[in-house]
Amino acid sequence: MLRDAFLPATYPHSREPVFRAVDKPGIRYSAARWTPESLGRVVAALREGEAALRAIPDDEMLAAWGDTVSTFLRTVSLERRALDPPLARLCGLSKEGLRAGLEVVLGGVRREPAAALLARARPASEDAGPVLAVLASNLPALAVQTLLPALLVRRPVLLKSPSAEPLFAPAFLTALTRREPRLAGAVAAATWPGGDVRLEAPVLEGVGTVLAYGERRALADLERRAPGKVVGYGPKISFGVVGASADVRAAAEGLARDVALFDQRGCLSVVAVHTAGDAAALSRRLETELLDLARRWPPGPPVRAVSAAVQHLRLEAEMRGLRMSNLALRQGTVIVDPDPELKASPGLRTVRVHPLKDLERLPEILAPWRGRLQGAALAGEEAWALESRLADLGVSRFAAPGELQSPDATWLNGGIDPLAALTSPSPSRR
């Protein structure tokens, strides 16, 4: 049976936690019940496993990592066959949507990009301590993006899975340590309610660095309780830019992919497109491509609040007399909005297309979002000419439409170099 936890080999298994069965339609796993003391023992166990972690040669580490990722990329593997049905339900994705999402996330940490990251990695100091990675619940398999750099700099890792999706991290660690047993004492995964001050106190005290995904309030709370240790990845949004000379069909095909992947829940999901070309033609083509993707990657089960928000947006667009797609609600929504202001999407593959005759104005229009922008899908020379100015606003990823949501392990998410964050001494160790 799948578990929501992976205990390090050095953990005293005769002690807590107690496991209980969770059995729901399509979801069956064993869940740990944690206490402050048992979580504190996990961190202590990780420290004991650090010596074995540091003794693993780079090529052997890379081989184990690459083989594990390849296994999880194969949908017919035993690991995926056991994991996919409950994971799809927990993440609220269709089986096809989950497959596409895992291919993107895991594809970015294959052996080749992992090797490129390893080439820049240097071991952290021996007093750096374990790493706590607080994972987000919006996307599956994000554990690999924090786990890889931590292992490459030879720091033990505790992956805190979100309650909404507690299964991928322990399943991946189980497979990884089977291939490289020396890792077994230096990695752990656990799930507990975030923000529990008493429960998290021994963890935050015992780790040296906290890599955390979450809302600004949650990140601020972590920083207050673990000052100087937190490297935060807050909420951000992404957009597309299409120049007048760009190939509309190719741009729309790629943008639709960047909208539909993960059902538009990621920080690299496109929520709006500014174009100097024919906005109506682009929206029609985008509608066609979203319809095709709705057939190939059906959206997950509808969430009432999200559906209501999209329906409200559609009614508002109709009242304003804006051009809008004729797609069914769950297939996507494309609205041509002459107001160039960037707005967040309510979800369900909803995207606004903003006609903008002079793309040179775009950085000024986006200025209020400085520091909250993540990626830009750029099509055409006019769009790519804006790269440096958009980078000044905090955009950390630029790609052609269709490639935005496929970064590899070398991407500096939010401009943060994970290797530097994991090897630079925190204020408490200076």
N, C-alpha and C positions, 0 to 999 in steps of 0.2 A: 504494500500500500504506500502511496505517496505520503510524504511528511511535509509539514510547514517549517521544519527546522533541520539543520545539519549541525551536529555537535562535533567539535574538534576531537581528534583521537586522544588528546591529552586531558580531556574533560573527565572528571570522576563520575563514571556512568551509574554508580550506585546511588547517586544523589538526584535531586530534582533536575530537570522538570518532569512533571507527570504528563503523559500523553493521553488524549481522549479522541474518540472517533468522531469525525464530521461526515455525515452522510446526507446529501441533498440530491435532487434529481440531476444526474449527469456529473456530480461532483462527490468524490469520496476520498478522504485523506485523514491523516492523523495529525492532531494539533497539540502543540506544547502549551502548558500553562506555566508562565514564568513568575518568579519572585525576584526582588532586587538581589537577593543572595545568589540565586542560580544564574542570573545574568552576569553578576560580578565574577562568578567562577568561569564563565565562558571567556571573559576578557583575560583572566589570569591564565587560563589554559592556552590561549593564543600566544601569550608571551613565552610560554614554555616551548611552543612549537616553532619559534622564530629561528633557532639555530639550524634546524633541519631545512627550513625554507631557504636560508642563505647558502646552504651547501649544494643546492641543486644547480648544476651547470646550465648556462643560458640555452644551449642547444637542446637539452633534455626538457627544460621548461617549455620551450617553444614547441617541441614535438608533441608533448602532452596536451598543451593548449590547442594547437592546430587540429589534432585528431579529435578532441572533444567537440570543438566547434563544428567540424565536418560531420560528426555523428548527429548533432542536433539540427544540422541543415538538411539531413536526409529524413524526409517525412515517413519513410518506411522503417526507420530505426526503432528498436524497442523503446528507447527513451521517448521519442516523439509520439509513438502510438499510445503510450501510457499517459503522456502529458497533454496532448492536444485537446481532447474532448473537454476535460475540466478547465483547461486554460482558456479556451474559447468562451466558455460560459462565464468564467470569472471576469474576463476582460471585456465582455459584451461585444465580441466580434464574431462574425461568421467564420466558419472553418476556412473558407477561402481567404477572407481578410486576415485571419491570424497567420495563415501560411505566408501570405505576401509580406506581412509585417515582420515575421521572424526571419525571412530571407534577407530583408533589408538590415535589420539590427545585427544579426549574426554574420551576414556577409561583410559588414564593416570591421569585424575583428577576426577574419580568417588569418591563416598563418602569415600570408604576405604582408598585410598592413600591421599585424602584430610584430613582425620582424622589423618593419620600418620604425615602429615605436621603440622597440628594444634597442635599436641602434643609437637612440638618443638617451636611453635610460642609464642612470648611475645609481648604485645602491644608496639607500638612505642611511643616515647614521644609526648605530645600533641602539641608541636611546630614543629613537623617534617614536616607538610604541606602536600598538595596533591601530588600524584605521577602522572607523565606523562609517559605513556607507548607508545613508538613509535614502531609500529608493522611492521613486514616484509611482503612482498607481495608474497613470494615464496610458502607459505603453508597456507591452510585455517585453521581457528579457533584458531590460536596461541594466540588470546586474552586471552583465559582461563589460559594460563601458567603464565602470568604476573598478571592477575586480582586476582587469588586465593591467592597468598601470600600477596598481598597488603591488601586485605580485612581481612585476618587472623590476621595481625598486626594492623588492624583498621586504615588504611590510605585511605582517599578518592582517587579515581582513575579517570584520564582522559585517555581514550584509543584513540590514534590517529591511525585510520585505514589507510592503504595505498589506494591511489586512484584506484589501480587495483582491490581491493576487499574491498569495504566499507560497506558491508551488515551484516556480521556475528556478529560483536561486538554489534551494536545497537539491533539486534534481540535477542541476548543472554541477554543483560541487561534488555530489556523489559520483557522477561520471568522471569528473576531472581527477579526483583523488584515486579512483580505481586505476587510472592510467599513470599517475605519479603519486604513489603512496606517501612520499616525503612531504607532500603538501597537506596531508590529512590533519596535522596538528596545528596548522597555521591559517585555516579558513573555517568560517562558521556562518550559518544563516539562521535567523530567528525572526519571528513575527510577534509584535506586541502593540498595544494602542499607543500611538505617538503622542507626545506631550505629557505623559504621566511622569511627573517630577520625581516621585519617590522611586518608581521602577527604573528610571533611566539614570539616576544619580551615580550608581557605581560604574555604569558603562561610560558616561561622559567623563568621569574622573579618571578612568583607567586607560582610555584611548589617547593617542597623541594628535589625531586629526579626525575631523568629521567632514565627510563629503556629503552634502545634503541637497536633495531636490525637494522643492515644495513652495507653498505660497509665502509671500513676504512675511506675514505675521509669524508663521511657524519657524522660518529661518531666524527671525529676530529673537524669538524665544530661545532657540538653541544657542545663539550667540550670547545671550544673557546668562545662560546656565553653563556654557563652556567657552568663556571668553578667549579669543585668540586662536581657537582650534577649528572654527567653522569655515569651510569653503562652500559658499552657497550658490546654487543654481536656481534662481527664481523664475517665475513665469515670464515667457516672452512669446512674441508672435512673428510670423513671417509673411512675405508678400511676393508678388511677381511684378516685373516691369517688362513691357513689350514695346519695342521701338516700331516706328512706322515702316521700316524696311524689313522687319522680321517676317518669316514664313508663318502665317497665321495657323495653318493646320498643324505644323510641327510644334509651335508654341502651345496651342490648345491641348494637344495630346499630352505633352509633358506636364503642363499645369494641372490637368485633370488628375494625373497620377499623384502630383504633390498635394492635391486637395483630398483625394480619396483614401490614400494610405492611412492606416490607423483610424479610419473614420474621422479624420481631421482633428485629432486630439493632441498631436505632438507640437513641440515648439517650432518645428520646421514645417508644419502644415501651412500651406498657403491659404490666407483668409481673404485676400483682396489682390486685384491686378490693376495697375495703372498702365494705360496704353496711349501712345501718340498716334496709333493707327485707327482703323475702323472698329470702334468698340462694339457696335452691333454685330459685325461679322465675327469678331473674336468671341462674343458671348454665345452666338449660335453654334459655333464650332465647339466651344467648351461644353455646351449643353449636350451635343452629340457624343463627345468623348466621355462625359460623366455617365450618360446612359449606358454606354458600352461597359464601363467599369462597374456599374451597378449590377450588370449581368455576370461579369467575371469575378468581381469581388463584392458580393452582396453586403449591404450594411448589416451591422449587428442588430439585435433586438431593440426596438424603439424605447427611448426613455421619455416618459410623459412630459417632463419639464422642458427637455430639449425640443421635442416636437412642438410644444406650445409656443416656445420662443421663436422657432422658425416660422410657424404659421402666422404669428404676430408680425414678423418682419415682412412676410409676403403680403399681408393685408395692408401694411403701411406703404409698401412699394406700389400696390395697386391704387391706393388712395392718392398717391403722388403722381400717378400716371407714368411710372417708370417701366421700361421694358424688362420683362421677367420671363424666365423659362417656363415651359409647360410640363416639366418633369413631375412625377409623383413626389410627394414630400420626402420619402426615404431615398429617392434616387439622386437628389441634389437640388440645389437652388442657385440660379445665376441671375443676378440683378445688375442692370446697367444704371449706375448712379452718377449723375453729373457732379455731385459734391465730392471733391477729391480727398476729403478728410478720411484718414485711415480709421477703421472701426474694427473691433474684435468680431469674430463670427460666433453665432450661437451654436454652431456645430451642424451635424447632419450634412456635411459636404456642401455648405453654403458659402458662396463667394460673390463679392461685389466686383464689378468691372468699372473702373473710373476712367472716362476719357480725359486725357490731359494733353493738350496741343503741344505744350512746351515741357518736355521731361526735365529740363534744367531746374524747374520749380520744385521738383519732387523732394529733394533734401529739405527744403524750407517747410514744405507741407508735413513732412515726417518728423520735424524737429521736436514737437511735443512728446514724441515717443522715444526720445533719446534714452539709451540704456535699457530699453525694453524690447528692442528689435533683435531678432535672431538670424534669420536668413533671407536672402533675396534670390529669386529665380529670374535670371536676366536673359532676354532674347533680343538680339539685334545690337548693332554697334552703338546706337544711342543709349541703350540700357547699360551696356558694359562700361561706357564712358563715365557713368556715375559711381563706379565701384569705390573709388577712394573717398568720395564725399559721403557715401552711405556707411563706409567703415568708420568714419568719424562719428557717426551716430550710434555706433555700437554693433552694427551688423557683423557677425563673425563668420558667416558662411555665404559664399556666392557660388552659384552653379547654373548650368543651363536648365530650362524647364524639364522636369522629369528626373533630374538627378539631385535635386535639393535635399530630399529626404534620405539620401544614401551616402552619408559621410562615412569615412573610415576611421580607424583608431587614432590617426594622426590629427584629426580635427580638434581645434581649440574651442570647445563648447563655451560660448559666451566670452571668448577671448582668454579663457583661463587655461594655462598649460598644466595638465594634471601631474606631469612628472615634476615640474617645479613646485607645485603645491604640496606634493608628497615628500619632497626632499629638502625644502627650505625650512629652517628651524622656526617653530612657532614662538611667540613671545615668552611662553612659559619655559622654553628650553634654551633661550639665548643667554 
